Amino acid sequence: MCGRFTLRATPEEVANHFRLLDLPDFSPRYNIGPGQMVGIVRAQQAEPGAEERTPEINAASPKSASPAVGSDAEPAVKREWAWVKWGLVPHWAEDPSVGNRLINARAETVGTKPAFRTAARYRRCLIPADGFYEWKASSRGKQPYLIRLRGDRLFALAGLWDQWHSPTGEILETCTVLTVEPNPLVARFHNRMPLILPPEAYDLWLNPTIIQFDRLREWIRPYPEDEMEAVAVSSYVNSTRHEGPRCVEPAAGTGTLFDNNSS
C-alpha cells in the first residue's frame, strides 16, 4: 500500500520533470498523509465556461512558468497541476466519507471495480513524489523507512482522480494512489507497493482518448528494485502532525541503506 509519501523537490524541478504549462506553487512536504491536499498532474481540463468545466480549487493562482519549464518539445498531452484531497470520493457517492477508505486502489482491478472504473477510463493522473514510507516490525517496535529512487530522484505515483458534487452544489476533487505487487525490496515491508510510472509512460497514462484501461496494462508492474533503496528514518515521521526535514533524518544507529544487495 501507500499511506505516506514525500515531495521535497522544488516547484521548478516538478515543472521541468512533468513538463507543466505553469509553475506550481507549493512548499516542500516531508510527511504527506491521507485526507490531506496533494498536488497532482493531469491532462489539461477545459477552460471555464466550456462544456465540461473543471473549477479551480488551488489555494493560490499559479505563477507563470518561464520558457525553460519542461522542454523545447511540448508533451503530447498538455498537463496541468491541481490540488485534490487524498482519498477518492466517486462522483456517484452519497457521502464523501467513503474517501477515507479509498486512499489506495489495486491497479490490477481498477478497470472493473465500481468505485474506480470511471476514473480509470477518464480521470487518470500522476502524483509527484520523491519517496514513500513503510514500516518494518522489530524488537523495538515498528521502524519507519523512507523508500526512494537511487539518487533521490523525482518520480510519479500512478493515480486516479474524481469530482464529487454535494447536494448544496459544493465541488470536491479527490484522488487515490494505485498499488501493485511489490518488488523484492518493498516486499520486506509490505505485500503491496505504489505503482511508479517511468517518464516514458506519462503521456500514455494521461491521454484522455485512451479509455480502454487494458491498453495500459504493460505499465502495471513493480518498479525495478535495483533502481530503489530504503533508509531507516526517525520515528518522528510516525505522526502525520509532524512535518519538516526531521522526518527524513536517518534513524540513530542505522545509517545503512536497504538495496537489492543487502539482507
N, C-alpha and C positions, 0 to 999 in steps of 0.2 A: 504494500500500500504506500501511499504518500500522504503523510499527515502534517508535515512541517518542511519548509524549504527556505532558501535564501535568495536574495537578489542584491548583491553587493556592488555590482557594476555601476558605472555612471550612466546617466541618460544618453550621453554621446556614444558610449560603447554599445548600448542597446540599440540606438537608432541605426548605427552602422551595421551591426550584426544582422538585424532584422530588416534592413533597408526600408525604414519607415519614412513616410512623407513628411512628418513633423517630429520635432524633438519632444519626447515625453517629459513630464515634469514629476519627478519623484526623488526621494532621498534613499540612500542605501538601507536595505532591510535585512536583518540577520535572523529573524525568527517569525516567519510568516505562517499563520495558523488558520485552520478552518473558521469560517464565519467572518474573516477579515476581508477587506477590499484588496484585490490583487489586480495588477496590470496584465492585460492580455493583448496579443497581436491577432487581428482578424482581418478578413477581406474588407476593404473599404465599404462602408454602408452608404445607402442612398442619401443624398443631400436632404436637409429638412424641407418638407413640402412635397417630397417625392412620394410615390405610391406606397412604398414600404419604408416609411421614415423610421430611423433609429435615433432616439433622443440622446443628447449629450449629457452624460452623467459625471464627467470629470469634475473634480472639485475646483480646478483652475484651468483656464484656457491654455492649451499647449503653446509653447513658443515656436516660432517658425524655425525649421531646421536649416542649417547652412547648406549651400550647394554640395558640400562634401559629404553630407549624410548619405549613407548607403553606398552606392557605387555608381559609375557612369551609366551602367545599364540598369534600367528600372526592372524590378521584378515583374514576372508575367502577371501576377495578381497584385494590384495596388493594396497596400496594407495600412492599417490604422491602429493606434493604441487606444484602449478603452479600459475604464475601471469597472470591475464587476465584483460581486460578492462570491467568496469561495463556498460552494455548497449548492449544487444545481437545483433550481426550482423549475420543473417542467411548465411549459406555458399553459397546460390544462389543469394544473394542480389547484385544489380548493384552498389549501393552506400552505403558506410559504415555509412553514416549519419543516416540511419534508426535506428541505435543503440540508438540514443538519445531518441527515443520514446519507446524503449523496455527494460526499466530497470526492469520492473515487468511483470509477466505473471500469469494469473489466473490458479491455479493448476487444477481446475475442467475441463478446456478446452484445456490444452496444447497438449493433445494427438491427437487433431483434427485440431488445428489452423496451417495453413501453415508455419508461422514464427517459430513455436516451435516443431512441431510434430516429426521431425527427431531427434532433440536434446533430446526430451522426451524419445525416444526409445534407443538412442545410447550414449548420452553425458550428463548424469546427474552428478551433483556434490554437494558437501557440501561446504557451505561458512561459515567459522568460525566467530563467533561474540560473544559478551557478553553484548550487549544492542542495542536498536534501538530507534530512536527519533520519536515522534509525537507532534503535536501542537494542543492546545485547545484554542478556542476563549474566551476572557474575556473582561471586560470593559476597560482594559488597553492594549488591543491588544492580539496577539496570544502568549500564554505561552508555551514554549517547555518543554517536559517531556522526561526523559530517562526511557524507559521500559526495564526491565531486569528480569532474573530469581531470585527468592529468594536466598540469599547467594551470589549474583553477580557471578554466575557460567557461564562457557563457554557453548555455545550451537551451533547447526548447523542450518543455514538457508538452506532450500532446494533450489537448483539452477539447471540451465541448462547452458551448455557452447557450443560454436561452434567455428569453424575455417573458416576464410574468406581469400581468395586469391585475391590479387589485380591484375589488368591486367599486372602490371610490375613484378609480382612474389613475392611481399611482403605478409607476413602472419600476420593476426590479429586474436588473440583469445579473445573472449568476453564471458560475462555471463549475466544472468538475475536471479532475485530473484522471487520465486513462492509465491503467496499470496492465502489466503483462507478467508472465512467469519470470522469475529473477535469473540473472546470470550467476555464476558460482560465487562471485564476490558478495553480491547483495543477499544471496541465499544464506549466508552466515547470520543474517539478521532477521530476514522475513521471507515468507513464501510468495511475495509479490514485490514488484518494483515499478516505479513510474515508467511510462513509455516515453523514451527520449528519442526525438527525431533528429536526424542529421540535416544540415542545411540544404542538401540537395532534395530533400522531401518537402521543404516548406511550401513551395508553390503548389505542388500537387495537393497537399493537405488542405490548403486554404482555398483552392479553386472551387468557386460556387457552382460551376457547371457539372462537377462530379458529384452526383447524388447516389451513385451505387457504391456503398461503403466497401463492397468486396474488391473494388479496384484499388483500394489502399492496403490490402492485406499484406503485400510484400514488406510493408514498413512496420507491421505488428510483430515485433520481435524484441528480445532483450538487447540492450546496448552492449557492445563488446566489453568484456571485463578487463581486457588488457589496456583499455583506454581510461579506466577508472581507478580510483583509490579511495580509501576511507581513513579518517583520522579521529582518534578519540578526543572528545572535547569536554569542556567543563559541564558539570550538572546544572550550571546556571541556566542553560538553554531549556531545561525541563519545563519551566513555567512559561506559558505564552505571554505573560505580563512582562517578561524580560526582553529587552532589545539591546542592540549595540554590539560592537566588536567583541565584547567579552563572551558572547555566545559561541564564537568560533575559536576561542583560545584553546590550544591543546591542553588536555587534562594533565594535571600534575602527575609526574612519574611515568608518563607514557612516551609521547614523542615519536612513536613508530607508526608507520602507515600500513594498513592492510592493503595488499595488492595481490595480483594473481600468483605471486611467488612466495607469499608469506603464509604462515599456518595460523 
